[in-house]
Amino acid sequence: MTLKFTEESIQNLVDQDGWWLQDSSKTISRGRLIQAYAVHVDQIPNRLLPAGRTEATVHTEGLFEIGPFRYGDKRSNTSLPVAALPVYPNEEFLVLRAKRRPLLVIADNSIEVDKKLIQGKPKYQTAPTVIVAPYYGKDEGTGARSGYTDDFVARVRQCEYPQFFWDKLPLPGVNESILRFDHIQPIGSHYNTYDITEYRLSDDALMVMDEWLAWYVYETLDTEGLLACAMQALQQSP
């Protein structure tokens, strides 16, 4: 898929013809474009409350309630726990919304832990993850998708906000998108967790993303780097 970037974009200044490269491998790596379900991290989750069993002698079926979650509220424990959802101290069952989105792989550098070191311990303590940043569509859509205004997108394209990055993705049906560095989150590394696309960032594009991530996380900017030069050119353009 051939993408045409506007002149007033960092992609046009850095690597107009090769921002996204095709990659037919099935290997997850930094800068790879994948698709998975990303959690709506800005929304307060609901709390799933086991209310008891459908029958006192049946341990595999239960009754549940969903209510608002407020940090600090005490959880009421049922006297008839359900085997499938055991209640542990300092844990909650939270109901979260998630949506299938394009995701940029930020990091995938988990080193496998020697099984002898974790023998007898639960897998979640050392299970590897992939760190990703989600893309949000610019255009309005059906349902709850509201998109972004043209004025806001223009400001993002000029590199004014460290948490937002404008891009075009080489995916069918996807036009302009906004990457959110402030929504970086982990997903499971198992292959059933995600769908890998045939695209990855070019070396120059990945260098820009590294500089952008440092700008967002550390609030520093290499004045001699690609990002700083592009920002200067874009923010001076009419």
C-alpha positions in Angstrom: 0.0 0.0 0.0 1.4 3.4 -1.1 1.0 6.2 1.3 1.2 9.9 0.4 2.0 12.1 3.3 1.2 15.8 3.4 4.1 18.2 3.0 3.4 19.6 6.5 4.3 16.3 8.2 7.3 14.8 9.9 7.0 11.8 7.6 7.5 13.9 4.5 10.5 15.6 6.0 12.2 12.5 7.3 11.3 9.6 5.0 8.5 10.2 2.5 8.9 7.0 0.5 9.8 4.6 3.3 8.2 5.5 6.6 6.4 2.2 6.7 8.2 -0.9 5.2 6.7 -4.2 4.3 7.9 -7.2 6.5 6.5 -10.6 5.8 8.1 -12.2 8.9 5.9 -13.2 11.8 8.4 -11.8 14.4 7.4 -9.2 17.0 10.0 -6.5 17.2 10.3 -2.9 18.2 8.6 -0.7 15.6 6.3 -3.4 14.3 2.7 -2.6 13.6 0.3 -5.2 15.1 -3.4 -5.3 16.0 -4.9 -6.3 19.3 -7.5 -5.3 21.8 -6.4 -2.2 23.8 -8.0 -1.3 27.0 -9.8 2.1 27.4 -7.3 3.2 30.1 -9.0 6.6 30.6 -12.3 5.1 31.7 -13.1 4.0 35.3 -13.8 0.3 35.3 -16.7 -1.5 36.8 -16.5 -3.9 39.7 -17.7 -7.5 39.3 -19.1 -8.7 42.6 -19.7 -12.4 43.2 -23.1 -12.5 44.9 -23.2 -16.2 45.7 -24.0 -19.5 44.1 -27.1 -20.4 42.0 -27.4 -23.4 44.3 -25.6 -23.8 47.6 -24.1 -27.2 46.6 -23.0 -26.2 43.1 -19.5 -24.7 43.1 -19.2 -24.0 39.4 -22.1 -21.6 38.9 -22.7 -18.3 40.6 -24.6 -15.1 40.7 -22.8 -11.8 40.0 -23.5 -8.1 40.2 -21.7 -5.3 38.3 -21.3 -2.0 40.0 -19.2 1.2 39.9 -15.6 0.9 41.1 -14.2 3.4 43.5 -10.8 3.1 44.9 -11.0 2.7 48.7 -14.5 1.2 48.8 -14.6 -2.0 50.8 -15.6 -5.1 48.9 -18.4 -7.2 50.4 -17.4 -10.9 50.6 -20.1 -13.5 49.9 -20.4 -16.4 52.3 -20.7 -18.9 49.4 -17.6 -18.4 47.1 -17.6 -19.6 43.5 -14.7 -21.9 42.6 -14.1 -20.3 39.2 -13.7 -16.8 40.7 -11.9 -17.1 44.0 -11.7 -14.0 46.1 -8.2 -13.1 47.4 -7.1 -10.2 49.7 -6.3 -6.9 48.0 -7.7 -8.2 44.6 -10.7 -7.1 42.6 -12.6 -8.4 39.6 -12.7 -5.4 37.3 -14.8 -5.2 34.1 -12.9 -3.1 31.4 -13.8 -2.1 27.9 -11.3 -2.8 25.2 -11.3 -2.2 21.4 -9.4 -3.7 18.5 -6.8 -1.2 17.4 -3.6 -0.9 15.5 -0.7 -0.8 17.9 2.9 0.1 17.6 5.3 -2.2 19.4 7.4 0.0 21.8 9.4 -2.8 23.5 9.7 -6.6 23.3 12.8 -7.3 25.3 11.6 -9.8 28.0 14.3 -12.3 28.8 13.1 -15.8 29.7 13.5 -16.6 33.3 15.2 -19.9 34.3 12.4 -22.2 35.4 14.4 -23.4 38.4 14.3 -19.8 39.8 10.5 -19.7 39.8 9.6 -23.3 40.4 6.3 -23.6 42.3 5.4 -19.9 41.7 2.4 -18.6 39.7 3.2 -17.9 36.0 1.9 -14.3 36.1 4.9 -13.3 38.3 7.3 -13.6 35.3 5.1 -14.0 32.2 6.6 -11.9 29.4 4.6 -9.0 27.9 4.9 -6.7 24.8 4.7 -3.0 25.4 2.6 -1.2 22.9 1.1 2.2 22.1 -2.4 2.4 20.5 -3.5 4.3 17.4 -6.9 6.1 17.3 -8.6 7.0 14.1 -8.8 10.6 13.1 -12.1 10.4 11.2 -15.5 10.1 12.8 -17.1 6.7 12.6 -20.2 4.8 13.5 -21.3 4.2 17.1 -19.2 5.8 19.8 -16.2 6.7 17.6 -16.0 10.5 17.6 -12.7 11.1 15.9 -10.7 14.4 16.1 -11.2 17.9 14.9 -9.2 19.1 11.9 -7.7 22.0 14.0 -6.5 19.6 16.7 -5.0 17.2 14.1 -3.1 20.1 12.5 -1.6 21.0 15.8 -0.6 17.4 16.4 1.0 17.2 13.0 3.1 20.2 13.8 4.5 18.2 16.8 3.1 20.4 19.5 2.1 17.7 22.0 4.5 15.0 23.4 1.7 12.6 24.1 0.2 12.7 20.5 1.7 11.7 17.2 0.1 12.0 13.8 0.5 9.2 11.2 -1.0 7.4 8.3 -1.2 3.6 8.6 -0.7 1.2 5.7 -3.9 -0.8 6.6 -7.1 -1.1 4.6 -9.8 1.2 5.7 -7.5 3.3 7.9 -6.7 6.9 7.1 -5.2 9.4 9.4 -4.5 8.2 12.9 -3.2 9.6 16.2 -0.7 7.5 18.3 -1.0 8.1 22.0 2.2 7.7 24.0 0.2 8.4 27.2 -1.8 5.2 26.6 1.2 2.9 26.4 0.2 -0.5 27.9 1.3 -4.1 28.1 -0.4 -7.0 26.2 0.4 -10.7 26.5 3.1 -12.1 24.4 1.2 -15.2 23.4 0.4 -15.3 19.7 -3.3 -15.6 20.4 -3.2 -12.2 22.0 -2.5 -10.2 18.8 -2.5 -10.2 15.0 0.8 -9.2 13.4 0.6 -7.0 10.2 3.1 -7.0 7.4 4.5 -3.6 8.2 7.1 -2.0 10.4 8.8 1.4 10.8 11.9 2.2 8.8 15.1 2.8 10.6 14.7 6.6 10.3 11.1 6.4 11.4 12.1 4.3 14.4 14.8 6.8 15.3 12.2 9.6 15.3 9.9 7.5 17.6 12.8 6.9 20.0 13.4 10.6 20.2 9.7 11.3 20.6 9.4 8.7 23.4 12.3 10.4 25.2 10.6 13.8 24.8 7.4 12.4 26.3 9.0 10.4 29.2 12.1 12.4 30.1 10.9 15.8 28.9 14.2 16.1 26.9 14.8 16.8 23.3 18.1 16.3 21.3 18.5 19.6 19.6 20.6 18.0 16.9 18.2 15.1 16.3 15.7 14.4 13.5 12.7 15.3 15.7 14.0 18.7 16.8 14.9 19.6 13.2 11.5 18.5 11.9 9.7 20.3 14.7 11.5 23.5 13.9 10.5 23.3 10.2 6.9 22.3 10.8 6.2 24.9 13.5 7.6 27.7 11.3 5.5 26.7 8.3 2.4 28.9 7.6 
